[in-house]
Amino acid sequence: MLLLKAMEQITIKTGERDKVKLGFLSGVEVIYCGMPNKETFSVGYKDNFGNQGYAMNVFYPKTAKTIIIKRTSFRVIDVTPEQIIIELVATT
């Protein structure tokens, strides 16, 4: 688990996940799912509500500069089929 501060970068390789701790009890588990084609990349995240858990897979264009995962904004620094480098911008 990584306590991430604004403007800190994290690198996630394809098929790996990283739990980004945003506060005392809040966080988001980010999974980089790779690039299904040259123009698109996919990021998944896990969440739960009570005893119900779920995962979402969200697709973004390769040109996306900012992605939002669970009301948290990340800036995309670099994205390749092998890895993604993102940094925390803001939480709401």
WOMO-V755677 format. One line per field, one symbol per residue. ss: DSSP state (a for helix, b for strand, c for the rest). phi: phi as a letter, one per 20 degrees, with the letter a starting at -180 (. if undefined). Layout:
ss->???
phi->???
This chain:
ss->cbbcccccbbbbbcccbbbbbcccccbbbbbbbbbbbccbbbbbbbbbbccbbbbbbbbbbccccbbbbccbbbbbbbbcccbbbbbbbbbc
phi->.deedgmeecdcegnecbeeedagddabedceencfbfdccccdbdbbcmeddbccdddcfgefeccdclmceceeebccfeacdccfdacc
